[in-house]
Amino acid sequence: MTALVLHRFPLGPFPYDRWLDGLDGGVVMIAARDRIEGGGERVPDGPGGYRHLEVVDTFDDEELVDRLALDLAHEYGVTHVIAHHEADLIRAARLREKFGLPGQLPAEVLPFRDKVLMKQRLAAAGIEVAPHTVPGTAAEVRAFAATHGLPLVFKARDGFGSIGLRIVRSEEELELRLAEDFAPGSGPRADLLLEAYVPGRMCHVDGVVAGGRTVMAWPSQYQYDLSSFQADGGARVDLTLAPDDPLTPRLLTLAEAALTALGGPADHAFHAEVFHTPDDRLVVCEVAARPAGARIRDVLNAVFGVHPVELASRAATGLRLNAVEALGEGERLEPARMAGQVLMMKRPGTVRGIPVTPEEPWVEFYGVFAEPGEEIGPAAISSDFLAAAVLSAPTRTECEIRLRALGTRFETEIVID
C-alpha cells in the first residue's frame, strides 16, 4: 500500500513518514514550498524520509498540482490519497474516483464544501441553520436585508479560512458591498452566500470518525470573533469546554447529528462550528470533513494524547488504531486534561520584538512565525499567525488563566512598527 499525501502545510507538525510507517509502499508527498518556509522550516534537499517528496512553489497553480498528483499516482501505484486541507478535498476525491480508490468521493465531499447544499441537508434533518440565500442580484440582497435586518454575513459559497467573509453592519456598508459584488455588467452571482447574522459565541466540535463511528470528539469555544482576524491586534484565546459544562453533551450530540445528515465517509476528521445564541439555541454554522485549522489539532493532541491527523490518516489507510482498540460500542476517547490555544495575528509593519519562549511545562506547543527586522503584511487568512501557543491544565478554569496570562505576555512583548 502506498499513500499520496497532498500537503499545503509546514512539514514538521505532520510526520506522515512516522504516522504511516506501516504502509509497505511508503508515503509519496506533494508539499508547498511557500507553506514550509512560511512555517519557519527549511525545505529538505532530498525525500526527507518519504518514498518521494515533490515540492512545488505553491498550490495556487492548480493545473500543476493536478498533473503531478496524477503522474505520481500512476508511477507509485498509489492505493490511498490523503488530503487534510479544505482546498484539496475535491482534488483528492477526484483522484480516488479516477483510480477506484477507497475514501471520500466527489459527491460525498460536496455537502461539506457547498455551503448551500450543506445547510439544506442540515435543515432537512431538523438542525437549525442561519436564514440564508444565494442572491443573484443587488435587489435580492436588499430584499433579504429588508426581511432579516442588519447585520448581514457575506461569504464565498465554497470558501474556507474566513477568506472573503464580511459582516455588514450598516446601510452605508451594505451599499458599498453591493457596488463591489454586483458591479454593472457583472451578471448574476451564484458563488455568493448571504446569511442572517446569528448573535452569540462561536463553539466548535472537533474529532475523528473511524470505521463509521466517532471515536474522538470534544467541544471548544472561541473567545474572539473569527471574522476579525485582519483587525484584531490582541491575543485570541480558544479553549475546550469542561466535561461538566451543560453545553458539552449538547454540542457533542449536535455534531453527531450533523455528520449523519451530511453523510460523511467511514474515516475522516471533522470540524463543526456552532453558534450558541443568547437565548440558548445551538445554530450550526458550518461543518468540514477535515481536521481543524489553527492549532486546534495540537489542542486535541494535548486533550487525548492522540494526534487527530495521525488517527484520521491511519484510519483512512486501514492501519491499526491502537489508541481506540479498547473502546466499546458507542464509546469515545475520554479527555485526559483540558487545553486551548492563544494566538496573535500578523499585522503589517516591521517586527521589532518577539516573545520570550515560555518554559512552563504545560506549554504543549509554541511558535513565532517572524523574526526581528522582518517586514510582514496583514493576515490573509484566519490561521495566518505571528505567534501561537497551546497550553494544557487539569481544569478548564486553570487552562484559561494560563492562556490569558501568556496572551498578555504576547501583547506586551510583540512589537511591530
C-alpha positions, 0 to 999 in steps of 0.5 A, spaced: 500 500 500 502 506 498 499 513 500 499 520 496 499 525 501 497 532 498 500 537 503 499 545 503 502 545 510 509 546 514 512 539 514 514 538 521 507 538 525 505 532 520 510 526 520 506 522 515 513 518 514 512 516 522 504 516 522 504 511 516 510 507 517 506 501 516 504 502 509 509 497 505 509 502 499 511 508 503 508 515 503 509 519 496 508 527 498 506 533 494 508 539 499 508 547 498 514 550 498 511 557 500 507 553 506 514 550 509 518 556 509 512 560 511 512 555 517 519 557 519 522 550 516 527 549 511 525 545 505 529 538 505 534 537 499 532 530 498 525 525 500 526 527 507 524 520 509 518 519 504 518 514 498 518 521 494 517 528 496 515 533 490 515 540 492 512 545 488 512 553 489 505 553 491 498 550 490 495 556 487 497 553 480 492 548 480 493 545 473 500 543 476 498 540 482 493 536 478 498 533 473 503 531 478 498 528 483 496 524 477 503 522 474 505 520 481 499 516 482 500 512 476 508 511 477 507 509 485 501 505 484 498 509 489 492 505 493 490 511 498 490 519 497 490 523 503 488 530 503 487 534 510 486 541 507 479 544 505 482 546 498 484 539 496 478 535 498 475 535 491 482 534 488 483 528 492 476 525 491 477 526 484 483 522 484 480 516 488 474 516 483 479 516 477 483 510 480 477 506 484 480 508 490 477 507 497 475 514 501 471 520 500 468 521 493 466 527 489 459 527 491 460 525 498 465 531 499 460 536 496 455 537 502 461 539 506 464 544 501 457 547 498 455 551 503 448 551 500 447 544 499 450 543 506 445 547 510 439 544 506 441 537 508 442 540 515 435 543 515 432 537 512 434 533 518 431 538 523 438 542 525 437 549 525 441 553 520 442 561 519 436 564 514 440 564 508 440 565 500 444 565 494 442 572 491 443 573 484 442 580 484 443 587 488 435 587 489 435 580 492 440 582 497 436 588 499 430 584 499 433 579 504 436 585 508 429 588 508 426 581 511 432 579 516 435 586 518 442 588 519 447 585 520 448 581 514 454 575 513 457 575 506 461 569 504 464 565 498 459 559 497 465 554 497 470 558 501 474 556 507 479 560 512 474 566 513 477 568 506 472 573 503 467 573 509 464 580 511 459 582 516 455 588 514 453 592 519 450 598 516 446 601 510 452 605 508 456 598 508 451 594 505 451 599 499 458 599 498 458 591 498 453 591 493 457 596 488 463 591 489 459 584 488 454 586 483 458 591 479 454 593 472 455 588 467 457 583 472 451 578 471 448 574 476 452 571 482 451 564 484 458 563 488 455 568 493 452 566 500 448 571 504 446 569 511 442 572 517 447 574 522 446 569 528 448 573 535 452 569 540 459 565 541 462 561 536 463 553 539 466 548 535 466 540 535 472 537 533 474 529 532 475 523 528 470 518 525 473 511 524 470 505 521 463 509 521 463 511 528 466 517 532 471 515 536 474 522 538 470 528 539 470 534 544 467 541 544 471 548 544 469 555 544 472 561 541 473 567 545 474 572 539 470 573 533 473 569 527 471 574 522 476 579 525 482 576 524 485 582 519 483 587 525 484 584 531 491 586 534 490 582 541 491 575 543 485 570 541 484 565 546 480 558 544 479 553 549 475 546 550 469 546 554 469 542 561 466 535 561 461 538 566 459 544 562 451 543 560 453 545 553 458 539 552 453 533 551 449 538 547 454 540 542 457 533 542 450 530 540 449 536 535 455 534 531 453 527 531 447 529 528 450 533 523 455 528 520 449 523 519 445 528 515 451 530 511 453 523 510 460 523 511 465 517 509 467 511 514 474 515 516 475 522 516 476 528 521 471 533 522 470 540 524 463 543 526 462 550 528 456 552 532 453 558 534 450 558 541 445 564 541 443 568 547 437 565 548 440 558 548 439 555 541 445 551 538 445 554 530 450 550 526 454 554 522 458 550 518 461 543 518 468 540 514 470 533 513 477 535 515 481 536 521 481 543 524 485 549 522 489 553 527 492 549 532 486 546 534 489 539 532 495 540 537 489 542 542 486 535 541 493 532 541 494 535 548 486 533 550 487 525 548 494 524 547 492 522 540 494 526 534 487 527 530 491 527 523 495 521 525 488 517 527 484 520 521 490 518 516 491 511 519 484 510 519 483 512 512 489 507 510 486 501 514 492 501 519 491 499 526 488 504 531 491 502 537 489 508 541 481 506 540 482 498 540 479 498 547 473 502 546 466 499 546 460 500 542 458 507 542 464 509 546 469 515 545 476 517 547 475 520 554 479 527 555 485 526 559 486 534 561 483 540 558 487 545 553 486 551 548 490 555 544 492 563 544 494 566 538 496 573 535 495 575 528 500 578 523 499 585 522 503 589 517 509 593 519 516 591 521 517 586 527 521 589 532 520 584 538 518 577 539 516 573 545 520 570 550 519 562 549 515 560 555 518 554 559 512 552 563 511 545 562 504 545 560 506 549 554 504 543 549 506 547 543 509 554 541 511 558 535 513 565 532 512 565 525 517 572 524 523 574 526 526 581 528 527 586 522 522 582 518 517 586 514 510 582 514 503 584 511 496 583 514 493 576 515 490 573 509 487 568 512 484 566 519 490 561 521 495 566 518 499 567 525 505 571 528 505 567 534 501 561 537 501 557 543 497 551 546 497 550 553 494 544 557 491 544 565 487 539 569 481 544 569 478 548 564 478 554 569 486 553 570 487 552 562 484 559 561 488 563 566 494 560 563 492 562 556 490 569 558 496 570 562 501 568 556 496 572 551 498 578 555 505 576 555 504 576 547 501 583 547 506 586 551 512 583 548 510 583 540 512 589 537 511 591 530 512 598 527 
